[in-house]
Structures are given as structure tokens and as C-alpha cells.
Amino acid sequence: FQQFSDTGSRKEHVKITSEPKPGFLERLSETSGGMLLGLVTFLLAFYLLFTNEGRALRTARSLNEGLSLVVPLDSIHSISQQNEGRLVHLAGALSTSKPLFDPSYGLSIQAVKLKRNVEMYQWVEYEDSKEYEENGEIKKETKYSYNTEWKSEVVNSRNFDREIGHKNPSAMAVESFTAVSPNVQVGSFVLSKGLVDKIDDFKQLSLSHLEDPHADVTRGGDYFYHSDNPRRPEVGDLRVSFFYAGLSGDDPHLGTADKVTVIARQRGDQLLPYHTKSGDVLEILYPGDLSVEEVFQKEHESNTMKTWALRAAGWLSMFVGISLMTRIFYTLVDWFPVVRDLVNVGLKAFALCMASSLSLLTISVGWLFYRPLWALLLALLSVVPIVVARSRVLPKKQQ
């Protein structure tokens, strides 16, 4: 069953499908598949939590090692042979040998990177579904709505529920690209590819001082439009914008060259990755003029944030895995509403306690070879969720 309506530029229709309510064996089969997925997720959580602790401690040791060995350079314009192979710290303005060009639009800029971003005006499908039970059947009501928007990627209209009236072109006539300067320096030192990759703070380039490059291209604000009427675009029209990162020369419209702080290994006039004894690589770049202490403090903060993010991901993975593996108990009693709800709450509490305890225990094992005392304390802490859950169960049994 379908209903169609047109609300201005946004079109929508509703489709209703129905299927018989799944039987007990069918639901049991689906639950078994979920148990297998839960087992994989559960085991993945152990691997993620354990390796994350080793990575975090290894990174912290490498940063401490780097801080004890780094040599601040007196000048970025002279190369000292005494620092050959050593970890060095320097700060200065970026410079490149020649500007980056986009001849199609008559644009050039002295920068490390120049990005052309092309968007096409296209139909976009949105889907909103809800399920309900009626006359012993599971019915699914899906509302499809269509709107025209600027998109950087081609939206494949063949996957739409209703392509008629919402057809998009299969490709863009103009492509996006990013140009990177082949030679980037700070003073007399040439940055490695890894350091150049870290220059990614893109800013949109103002086009106000440029003219229309072609008769069929119109400038509007900070965009070049391939459109007969940019104010009323049609499906298939294009708009092009530009972004730059790492200004490497003085520009009358953009200002002075960007300054960066680098910590890397010196080899001649090259700045390359430094391999620490702990097994990590130090190749650091930050915008601005920072001291050695400020750089390593930022790196420690970044390591801490990454560690906690992966811990949270590991715990969530373990919780989801346990929930999927114990879902079969819910399926066995889902014919009885009251019992089903009680079992569901109990399973969630069980998954929460087990995920917390096992996560703490896994983290403690990861610390065993690095910080034995902390590992022991965490192992003892991992028992707390189970003890709390058990202490709440005993009074209920006595009642």
C-alpha cells in the first residue's frame, strides 16, 4: 500500500508492508545467530582492552624518552652536524618552493595543500520506519521523503524506493582533488611526508577578489557555480569551493605564513621519524610556536584521551556481546509479558556487572608487567560489581 504527496519542494510517500509474526523456532534461530555475533564481539573486547593498555603505556614511555633526549635548535636557518640522527625541536614559518595552481578556475595560492571541493545539486532520500502488530501480523510503515540538496558525493538514485521523478546524474563533470606541495620546509629543514600529512587544518578560501573564470561559470560568495541560475539551482548543477592548509607565504588577503612546531629526527636537512627504544615513532607537528614541554604535554593528553576512548569502546563491546549471548533467555519467556520484562531487566543488569568486572580484570592483566601494584588493585576492584549485585540478590531471597 502506498500514499503519495508533494509538500512544496519536498516529496514523500508512505509504503506499508506486512509479514506473518515469526514463530518460536524462527525467533530461536535468529537468537542463535545473535549469540554467535555476541561471542565474536565479546572476544574482540578482550583483545581491544588488553592491547590498548600496552599501547598506552608504551606511548607514555616513548614520550618520556623523547622529552629526555630532545635537543632544541638555536637556529632553523643553519644545519648543525652535531645533531645528526638526534631528536630535535624547532619552530618557524612554513615555506614552499612554488605556489599551488588550479588552472581551470584561474586560482593559485602559496600553501602546503589546496583542496578543490565539488558539490552537485541532487535528490536525497530519507527513510523513517516504524513497526507495529496488527491482526497477528508484523506491519512496517515506512515513509520515504525526497529533498534536493548540495552533496559532495554522487547519490545513487537507483537505490531509491521511487526513482521516477528523483533521478540524479551518475557522475560529476568536475572532480574534487587535493594538491600537495612536493617540498615543504621550516627554515632550512625539509619536512617528511608524515609531517606534511599532519598539516590538515583546512580553511575556506575567499573568492571575493577573483573574477568569473569562464562564461558558463558564475561566482557567488565563496563558490563558483556551474548553473544557469545559482539562486534557483537544478538537479545536476555544480558548485565549487576551495580550501587551503598551511599558508606558506605572505598573502595580501590571507596574512602571513603559518608557524608550526616540529619534533623529529634530523638527518642532514631532512626531518624524519624518530624510533624510540620503547618501539614507538616520534614525528610530531603542531600549529603555532610551542615549547618542548608544551608539545609533550599535548601528546600525553592526546594519549590519555585515546586510551579512555578505547577503554569505553572495549567496555561497550563487551556489554553488547554479553547481552547478545544471553538474549536466548529472553526469547524463551517472551510469551509471558510480566516474566519477559523481569528477565529483560535482570539480563541487562547481569551484562552491566559482568562487562564492568571483566573489563577491569582485562585492564589489570594488561598492566601486570608494567605496573604490578596497580594491576592488583584493579583486579580487586573488578570484584566489586559482582559483590554489589550479589548483596542485592540475597535480601530478595530472604524476603
KOLDOFI-286433 format. One line per field, with one value per residue (C-alpha): residue number from 1; residue in three letters; chain; x, y, z. Coordinates in nm, 3 decimals. Layout:
<nodes>
lumgu	(NUM,...) $
zaza	(Ala,...) $
loza	(A,...) $
X	(X,...) $
Y	(Y,...) $
Z	(Z,...) $
</nodes>
This chain:
<nodes>
lumgu	(1,2,3,4,5,6,7,8,9,10,11,12,13,14,15,16,17,18,19,20,21,22,23,24,25,26,27,28,29,30,31,32,33,34,35,36,37,38,39,40,41,42,43,44,45,46,47,48,49,50,51,52,53,54,55,56,57,58,59,60,61,62,63,64,65,66,67,68,69,70,71,72,73,74,75,76,77,78,79,80,81,82,83,84,85,86,87,88,89,90,91,92,93,94,95,96,97,98,99,100,101,102,103,104,105,106,107,108,109,110,111,112,113,114,115,116,117,118,119,120,121,122,123,124,125,126,127,128,129,130,131,132,133,134,135,136,137,138,139,140,141,142,143,144,145,146,147,148,149,150,151,152,153,154,155,156,157,158,159,160,161,162,163,164,165,166,167,168,169,170,171,172,173,174,175,176,177,178,179,180,181,182,183,184,185,186,187,188,189,190,191,192,193,194,195,196,197,198,199,200,201,202,203,204,205,206,207,208,209,210,211,212,213,214,215,216,217,218,219,220,221,222,223,224,225,226,227,228,229,230,231,232,233,234,235,236,237,238,239,240,241,242,243,244,245,246,247,248,249,250,251,252,253,254,255,256,257,258,259,260,261,262,263,264,265,266,267,268,269,270,271,272,273,274,275,276,277,278,279,280,281,282,283,284,285,286,287,288,289,290,291,292,293,294,295,296,297,298,299,300,301,302,303,304,305,306,307,308,309,310,311,312,313,314,315,316,317,318,319,320,321,322,323,324,325,326,327,328,329,330,331,332,333,334,335,336,337,338,339,340,341,342,343,344,345,346,347,348,349,350,351,352,353,354,355,356,357,358,359,360,361,362,363,364,365,366,367,368,369,370,371,372,373,374,375,376,377,378,379,380,381,382,383,384,385,386,387,388,389,390,391,392,393,394,395,396,397,398,399) $
zaza	(Phe,Gln,Gln,Phe,Ser,Asp,Thr,Gly,Ser,Arg,Lys,Glu,His,Val,Lys,Ile,Thr,Ser,Glu,Pro,Lys,Pro,Gly,Phe,Leu,Glu,Arg,Leu,Ser,Glu,Thr,Ser,Gly,Gly,Met,Leu,Leu,Gly,Leu,Val,Thr,Phe,Leu,Leu,Ala,Phe,Tyr,Leu,Leu,Phe,Thr,Asn,Glu,Gly,Arg,Ala,Leu,Arg,Thr,Ala,Arg,Ser,Leu,Asn,Glu,Gly,Leu,Ser,Leu,Val,Val,Pro,Leu,Asp,Ser,Ile,His,Ser,Ile,Ser,Gln,Gln,Asn,Glu,Gly,Arg,Leu,Val,His,Leu,Ala,Gly,Ala,Leu,Ser,Thr,Ser,Lys,Pro,Leu,Phe,Asp,Pro,Ser,Tyr,Gly,Leu,Ser,Ile,Gln,Ala,Val,Lys,Leu,Lys,Arg,Asn,Val,Glu,Met,Tyr,Gln,Trp,Val,Glu,Tyr,Glu,Asp,Ser,Lys,Glu,Tyr,Glu,Glu,Asn,Gly,Glu,Ile,Lys,Lys,Glu,Thr,Lys,Tyr,Ser,Tyr,Asn,Thr,Glu,Trp,Lys,Ser,Glu,Val,Val,Asn,Ser,Arg,Asn,Phe,Asp,Arg,Glu,Ile,Gly,His,Lys,Asn,Pro,Ser,Ala,Met,Ala,Val,Glu,Ser,Phe,Thr,Ala,Val,Ser,Pro,Asn,Val,Gln,Val,Gly,Ser,Phe,Val,Leu,Ser,Lys,Gly,Leu,Val,Asp,Lys,Ile,Asp,Asp,Phe,Lys,Gln,Leu,Ser,Leu,Ser,His,Leu,Glu,Asp,Pro,His,Ala,Asp,Val,Thr,Arg,Gly,Gly,Asp,Tyr,Phe,Tyr,His,Ser,Asp,Asn,Pro,Arg,Arg,Pro,Glu,Val,Gly,Asp,Leu,Arg,Val,Ser,Phe,Phe,Tyr,Ala,Gly,Leu,Ser,Gly,Asp,Asp,Pro,His,Leu,Gly,Thr,Ala,Asp,Lys,Val,Thr,Val,Ile,Ala,Arg,Gln,Arg,Gly,Asp,Gln,Leu,Leu,Pro,Tyr,His,Thr,Lys,Ser,Gly,Asp,Val,Leu,Glu,Ile,Leu,Tyr,Pro,Gly,Asp,Leu,Ser,Val,Glu,Glu,Val,Phe,Gln,Lys,Glu,His,Glu,Ser,Asn,Thr,Met,Lys,Thr,Trp,Ala,Leu,Arg,Ala,Ala,Gly,Trp,Leu,Ser,Met,Phe,Val,Gly,Ile,Ser,Leu,Met,Thr,Arg,Ile,Phe,Tyr,Thr,Leu,Val,Asp,Trp,Phe,Pro,Val,Val,Arg,Asp,Leu,Val,Asn,Val,Gly,Leu,Lys,Ala,Phe,Ala,Leu,Cys,Met,Ala,Ser,Ser,Leu,Ser,Leu,Leu,Thr,Ile,Ser,Val,Gly,Trp,Leu,Phe,Tyr,Arg,Pro,Leu,Trp,Ala,Leu,Leu,Leu,Ala,Leu,Leu,Ser,Val,Val,Pro,Ile,Val,Val,Ala,Arg,Ser,Arg,Val,Leu,Pro,Lys,Lys,Gln,Gln) $
loza	(A,A,A,A,A,A,A,A,A,A,A,A,A,A,A,A,A,A,A,A,A,A,A,A,A,A,A,A,A,A,A,A,A,A,A,A,A,A,A,A,A,A,A,A,A,A,A,A,A,A,A,A,A,A,A,A,A,A,A,A,A,A,A,A,A,A,A,A,A,A,A,A,A,A,A,A,A,A,A,A,A,A,A,A,A,A,A,A,A,A,A,A,A,A,A,A,A,A,A,A,A,A,A,A,A,A,A,A,A,A,A,A,A,A,A,A,A,A,A,A,A,A,A,A,A,A,A,A,A,A,A,A,A,A,A,A,A,A,A,A,A,A,A,A,A,A,A,A,A,A,A,A,A,A,A,A,A,A,A,A,A,A,A,A,A,A,A,A,A,A,A,A,A,A,A,A,A,A,A,A,A,A,A,A,A,A,A,A,A,A,A,A,A,A,A,A,A,A,A,A,A,A,A,A,A,A,A,A,A,A,A,A,A,A,A,A,A,A,A,A,A,A,A,A,A,A,A,A,A,A,A,A,A,A,A,A,A,A,A,A,A,A,A,A,A,A,A,A,A,A,A,A,A,A,A,A,A,A,A,A,A,A,A,A,A,A,A,A,A,A,A,A,A,A,A,A,A,A,A,A,A,A,A,A,A,A,A,A,A,A,A,A,A,A,A,A,A,A,A,A,A,A,A,A,A,A,A,A,A,A,A,A,A,A,A,A,A,A,A,A,A,A,A,A,A,A,A,A,A,A,A,A,A,A,A,A,A,A,A,A,A,A,A,A,A,A,A,A,A,A,A,A,A,A,A,A,A,A,A,A,A,A,A,A,A,A,A,A,A,A,A,A,A,A,A,A,A,A,A,A,A,A,A,A,A,A,A,A,A,A,A,A,A,A,A,A,A,A,A) $
X	(0.000,0.140,0.030,0.190,0.202,0.400,0.480,0.646,0.999,0.993,0.816,0.717,0.522,0.436,0.472,0.323,0.445,0.332,0.462,0.344,0.455,0.764,0.711,0.905,1.154,1.218,1.288,1.508,1.705,1.755,1.867,2.124,2.274,2.286,2.467,2.742,2.779,2.781,3.062,3.277,3.207,3.282,3.621,3.704,3.651,3.920,4.169,4.087,4.112,4.432,4.627,4.508,4.677,5.008,4.985,4.908,5.198,5.437,5.338,5.381,5.729,5.825,5.712,5.912,6.213,6.171,6.141,6.471,6.656,6.514,6.752,6.605,6.769,6.925,6.850,6.627,6.837,7.162,7.217,7.449,7.622,7.632,7.257,7.278,7.046,6.920,6.566,6.534,6.278,6.223,5.954,5.913,5.710,5.619,5.766,5.716,5.914,5.624,5.251,4.975,4.755,4.409,4.423,4.059,3.949,4.249,4.339,4.679,4.797,5.126,5.026,5.112,4.775,4.497,4.167,3.901,3.561,3.290,2.924,2.630,2.266,2.091,1.787,1.837,1.609,1.520,1.359,1.160,1.018,0.807,0.676,0.354,0.147,-0.200,-0.423,-0.139,0.096,0.403,0.345,0.616,0.520,0.797,0.780,1.013,1.076,1.285,1.462,1.715,2.050,2.413,2.621,2.996,2.939,2.717,2.391,2.287,1.917,1.889,1.875,1.575,1.242,1.094,1.344,1.086,1.094,1.407,1.680,2.035,2.325,2.564,2.881,3.009,3.153,3.415,3.606,3.729,4.101,4.371,4.706,5.005,5.329,5.620,5.866,5.768,6.026,6.066,6.374,6.641,6.475,6.256,5.952,5.887,5.563,5.437,5.485,5.320,5.021,4.969,4.910,4.535,4.373,4.182,4.024,3.788,3.946,3.767,3.694,3.580,3.890,3.862,3.678,3.448,3.689,3.455,3.139,2.944,3.078,2.938,3.097,2.860,3.007,3.287,3.159,3.193,2.858,2.806,2.443,2.216,2.066,2.267,1.978,1.748,1.972,1.850,1.944,2.285,2.418,2.761,2.923,3.296,3.472,3.839,4.018,4.381,4.602,4.944,4.981,5.347,5.397,5.278,4.947,4.779,4.436,4.522,4.808,5.150,5.275,5.158,5.401,5.444,5.638,5.813,5.983,6.153,6.487,6.741,6.922,7.106,6.844,6.563,6.322,6.226,6.054,6.245,6.224,6.230,6.366,6.008,5.912,5.712,5.776,5.801,5.710,5.523,5.386,5.160,5.047,5.195,5.515,5.526,5.796,5.925,5.727,5.404,5.440,5.495,5.214,4.976,5.098,5.037,4.687,4.616,4.740,4.516,4.209,4.273,4.323,3.994,3.807,3.932,3.851,3.494,3.472,3.603,3.354,3.064,3.172,3.179,2.836,2.680,2.846,2.714,2.368,2.354,2.480,2.219,1.933,1.816,1.677,1.458,1.337,1.238,0.997,0.882,0.531,0.474,0.480,0.547,0.813,0.964,1.010,1.165,1.405,1.499,1.590,1.784,1.981,2.072,2.193,2.391,2.554,2.638,2.805,2.993,3.113,3.242,3.416,3.573,3.685,3.864,4.017,4.143,4.293,4.467,4.622,4.743,4.918,5.063,5.408,5.430,5.261,5.206,5.066,4.807,4.721,4.648,4.430,4.231,4.187,4.039,3.820,3.684,3.514,3.312,3.030,2.969,2.973,2.728,2.494,2.513,2.447,2.128,2.010,2.043,1.792,1.538,1.578,1.523,1.204) $
Y	(0.000,0.341,0.701,0.993,1.362,1.667,1.926,2.205,2.105,1.807,1.497,1.197,0.871,0.600,0.226,-0.036,-0.396,-0.689,-1.033,-1.312,-1.289,-1.512,-1.838,-1.961,-2.170,-1.885,-1.641,-1.901,-1.938,-1.560,-1.552,-1.827,-1.615,-1.322,-1.539,-1.614,-1.245,-1.172,-1.423,-1.256,-0.911,-1.041,-1.184,-0.869,-0.664,-0.865,-0.803,-0.432,-0.371,-0.574,-0.428,-0.075,-0.080,-0.196,0.068,0.345,0.256,0.212,0.553,0.720,0.569,0.679,1.034,1.043,0.908,1.171,1.451,1.343,1.332,1.619,1.899,2.249,2.408,2.751,2.841,2.695,2.851,2.666,2.290,2.159,1.824,1.772,1.700,1.437,1.147,1.319,1.416,1.791,2.062,2.365,2.620,2.854,2.963,2.720,2.774,2.604,2.627,2.733,2.807,2.556,2.617,2.528,2.647,2.555,2.839,3.070,3.025,3.000,3.012,2.973,2.692,2.335,2.198,2.319,2.134,2.172,2.064,1.998,1.958,1.863,1.956,1.621,1.437,1.282,1.012,0.999,0.696,0.679,0.341,0.207,-0.144,-0.249,-0.564,-0.593,-0.899,-1.138,-0.979,-0.758,-0.448,-0.199,0.153,0.336,0.699,0.797,1.166,1.335,1.669,1.846,1.929,2.006,1.688,1.623,1.260,1.127,0.999,0.683,0.733,0.373,0.269,0.495,0.336,0.556,0.676,0.822,1.197,1.178,1.078,1.201,1.214,0.920,1.133,1.488,1.679,1.834,1.630,1.715,1.689,1.790,1.924,1.891,2.083,1.846,2.038,2.185,2.349,2.520,2.736,2.515,2.187,1.977,1.809,1.437,1.312,1.210,1.563,1.716,1.484,1.640,1.982,1.938,2.246,2.344,2.690,2.801,3.029,3.355,3.409,3.771,3.907,3.670,3.710,3.457,3.213,3.113,3.234,2.931,2.969,3.229,3.337,3.374,3.437,3.183,2.944,2.903,2.784,2.574,2.679,2.898,3.043,2.987,3.119,2.851,2.553,2.246,1.883,1.826,2.180,2.210,2.446,2.456,2.584,2.586,2.519,2.560,2.431,2.556,2.903,2.912,3.267,3.618,3.688,4.032,3.875,3.590,3.732,3.596,3.237,2.987,2.889,2.529,2.346,2.022,1.745,1.483,1.321,1.528,1.367,1.628,1.885,1.628,1.593,1.225,0.982,0.903,0.544,0.518,0.227,0.153,0.074,0.386,0.653,1.023,1.251,1.547,1.866,2.129,2.469,2.770,2.831,2.585,2.495,2.139,2.095,2.221,1.979,1.672,1.776,1.787,1.445,1.299,1.449,1.303,0.961,0.979,1.072,0.791,0.542,0.628,0.629,0.276,0.162,0.287,0.114,-0.209,-0.198,-0.126,-0.410,-0.647,-0.528,-0.576,-0.917,-1.044,-0.903,-1.086,-1.414,-1.409,-1.298,-1.659,-1.649,-1.356,-1.541,-1.845,-1.644,-1.369,-1.522,-1.405,-1.022,-0.982,-1.254,-1.122,-0.772,-0.902,-1.127,-0.839,-0.615,-0.899,-0.972,-0.606,-0.584,-0.908,-0.777,-0.446,-0.612,-0.874,-0.620,-0.389,-0.668,-0.836,-0.502,-0.408,-0.755,-0.739,-0.393,-0.520,-0.808,-0.555,-0.364,-0.675,-0.648,-0.268,-0.169,-0.480,-0.289,-0.104,-0.431,-0.594,-0.303,-0.314,-0.690,-0.641,-0.358,-0.586,-0.799,-0.502,-0.508,-0.879,-0.835,-0.545,-0.742,-1.046,-0.838,-0.706,-1.053,-1.210,-0.979,-1.050,-1.427,-1.379,-1.186) $
Z	(0.000,-0.096,-0.048,-0.232,-0.150,-0.258,0.010,-0.189,-0.296,-0.062,-0.191,0.016,0.007,0.256,0.199,0.430,0.420,0.633,0.718,0.948,1.309,1.345,1.532,1.832,1.630,1.389,1.674,1.841,1.519,1.496,1.859,1.789,1.512,1.754,2.009,1.758,1.678,2.052,2.108,1.840,1.989,2.338,2.235,2.037,2.354,2.538,2.257,2.237,2.612,2.660,2.365,2.445,2.786,2.641,2.367,2.618,2.847,2.553,2.413,2.753,2.791,2.439,2.512,2.835,2.649,2.379,2.635,2.796,2.461,2.253,2.152,2.089,1.783,1.819,1.458,1.188,0.912,0.982,0.993,1.265,1.209,1.587,1.581,1.307,1.397,1.713,1.810,1.757,1.833,1.612,1.536,1.242,0.942,0.665,0.320,-0.016,-0.337,-0.562,-0.534,-0.597,-0.902,-1.026,-1.387,-1.453,-1.225,-1.251,-0.885,-0.715,-0.354,-0.169,0.067,0.163,0.048,-0.181,-0.187,-0.456,-0.322,-0.581,-0.484,-0.702,-0.651,-0.612,-0.486,-0.142,0.003,0.373,0.533,0.856,0.963,1.246,1.317,1.486,1.529,1.377,1.325,1.410,1.155,1.188,0.979,0.882,0.784,0.601,0.499,0.216,0.163,-0.105,-0.096,-0.317,-0.153,-0.233,-0.188,-0.229,-0.328,-0.607,-0.460,-0.645,-0.720,-0.843,-0.478,-0.411,-0.335,-0.606,-0.868,-1.105,-1.059,-0.839,-1.083,-1.026,-1.275,-1.246,-1.226,-1.181,-1.475,-1.245,-0.986,-0.637,-0.568,-0.318,-0.436,-0.201,-0.234,-0.314,-0.097,0.242,0.468,0.803,0.764,0.604,0.706,0.475,0.632,0.581,0.422,0.767,0.899,0.591,0.640,0.984,0.826,0.785,0.939,0.624,0.590,0.316,0.061,-0.008,-0.379,-0.346,-0.521,-0.821,-1.149,-1.319,-1.491,-1.780,-1.944,-1.813,-1.456,-1.214,-0.887,-0.594,-0.249,-0.197,-0.465,-0.841,-0.983,-1.295,-1.314,-1.525,-1.206,-0.884,-0.676,-0.819,-0.895,-1.079,-1.024,-1.183,-1.124,-0.963,-0.716,-0.643,-0.332,-0.232,0.097,0.194,0.476,0.581,0.433,0.329,0.212,0.287,0.113,0.089,0.151,0.393,0.601,0.695,0.662,0.924,1.200,1.316,1.585,1.488,1.685,1.466,1.384,1.195,0.903,0.704,0.611,0.645,0.939,0.967,1.211,1.532,1.658,2.038,2.243,2.356,1.998,1.910,1.648,1.732,1.442,1.590,1.438,1.596,1.467,1.643,1.835,2.127,2.376,2.418,2.741,2.579,2.288,2.505,2.739,2.440,2.329,2.677,2.681,2.337,2.454,2.763,2.559,2.311,2.594,2.764,2.432,2.355,2.711,2.666,2.328,2.479,2.768,2.530,2.302,2.599,2.723,2.378,2.340,2.675,2.601,2.266,2.415,2.693,2.464,2.433,2.790,2.690,2.381,2.587,2.804,2.564,2.553,2.913,2.931,3.305,3.319,2.997,3.138,3.461,3.271,3.040,3.336,3.501,3.183,3.138,3.499,3.455,3.135,3.306,3.606,3.402,3.143,3.419,3.611,3.308,3.163,3.485,3.509,3.149,3.204,3.520,3.321,3.065,3.345,3.511,3.350,3.372,3.700,3.916,4.217,4.008,3.836,4.172,4.284,3.960,3.991,4.338,4.209,3.935,4.203,4.336,4.074,4.134,4.514,4.491,4.266,4.495,4.807,4.649,4.549,4.899,5.075,4.799,4.856,5.230,5.161) $
</nodes>
